[in-house]
């Protein structure tokens, strides 16, 4: 299969050019605000010529960035386009970091999980993030197709190499769901819930999901491909007919279009923090918040696991992130996967997160 091309390929300034010059220029412009940043100062910071800075600024303008130049104020960033740009994402993230140490953005690909899986098998270190503006074969859990319209959402995958046993991989789904929910909340003011194991929801409607794919030995995980899909600016009528009754988007919930890049940055920051806690052995700090956000606990559930159907009440999350379900016979079942259906309830109470 032909490898998809990124939205834009960085232009080499010179053999001694610093990594991610566009990211550093955008970070400097944001930091300077209306005061502006002079071409001379930018050239000094990046150790390149003023002509090279001008060429970079022109490249950013062609990509849709509104950058004005003034003899008195230098370059001022007025507005950014509604496109995902790797250097723009990098320019908004703190250093040092593990998650998003490298970012790639593709105009279109079959699946970001497929790209990251290839990177993982090639031995690339953890922390790489791959976004796509559109996916032609995006997928969710249990092989389901994931609707990924161009420019309407966040479709991305993260390469991780956690120090976990395969049996504890559910912890990664838990911390990722919390990170996504927190990122959405911080950036939009909305309060999403989490349906076990991987859905981001508002009431009974889903706006996002998480797909975990492992490369593992018997006693350790070699790598994890963490796929995240979020419907950001999808209009209600754009969803396929089969999911229009169960799907929603963040813009539909907020009543306004949302900045996808700002949201991506907020989620990556939260994922960095949650993953750091997991690596320190503090999974309980994240799982406690998951419990507060969870819409599954206390509900009647039907879980299809292959040819086996489990019916009961979701009671708790165990120390490794598995769902504990009490059956009508009083037996406590430990669930690590499967297709979960919640019993209907007459009204949905607002979710309150302290």
C-alpha positions, 0 to 999 in steps of 0.5 A: 500500500502506498504510504500517504503523504503529510499535509505539508513537508518541512522545508530544510532551511540549511544543514544546520537548521533546528528541528521544527522551525515552524513550531518555534516560529509559531510559539514565538509569535504566540508568546509575543502577542500584539507586540510582535516578533522581529525577523532579526529576533526570530533569526537569532533564536533559530540561528538562521538568516532573516531571509530563511525566516521570511521564507518560513513565514511565507510558507505558513501564510500559504498554509492559511496562517494570518501573519502580518508584518509591521516595521514597528512590531515585526511579525504578528499572528492574527489568526490560524486556519481550521487545519491540523498542522504538526508544527502548530500542535508542537508549538503549543505543547510544553517541554520536555514531554514524552507524548507527542515528542514527534507529531505527523499529520496526514491529509488522508490515510486508511487508518492512523493505527496502521501507520503507528503500528508500522512505526512500532514494528520498526522500533520507533520510540514511544510518544509519536503521534499521528493525526489524519484529516480523514480516514478511509478505513478508520475502525473502532472496537470489534472491527466496526467502521469509524466514521471519519469525515475530512476536517470534522474531527480528531482522528489520531493514534499514539505509540506507547511502550508501557511497563505493563503486563498484557493483563493490565492493558485495560489500564491504558484504556481507562487513563486515555478515556479520562485524559480525553474527557479532561481535555474536552472539559478544559477546552470546551467547558463541556462535561462528557461521561465515560461508558466502559470501556472506551466511549466518550458520551453525553447521556446515551450519545457517543462522541468519541472512542478509544481503540487499543491494539497490542503487540505483546509477549506472554509476560510483557507488552512490546508496544501499544497503538492507542487510537482515539477518534472524536467527533468535533465539528460534525453536524447532526445530519452528517452522521450515517443513518445507522448511527444518527440516533446514537452519535453526537459531536462536541459542536452539537453539544456546545452549540458552536464550532470548536478549535480542533487544534486547541482541543488536540493540544489539551488532550495531549497534555492530559494524556501526558499527565495521565500516562506519567501517573500510570508509569509511576504506579499511581493508576488509582489516582486516574481510576478514581476520576474514571469512576466519578465520570463513568456512566456504566457503574450502577447500571444494568449491562448486557455484555457479549463476549464471543458466544457468551452473554453476561447479564448483570449490574456493573459494580466497580472497576478493579485495580487493573481496569477490568469491569466487575459485574454482579450477575443475578445469581450473585456471582462477580464477573471480571470483564476485560472486553466485549460488546457492552449494552446498557439498560435503558433508563427513563431519564439521564441525570446530569453528570457532576464531576467534582 
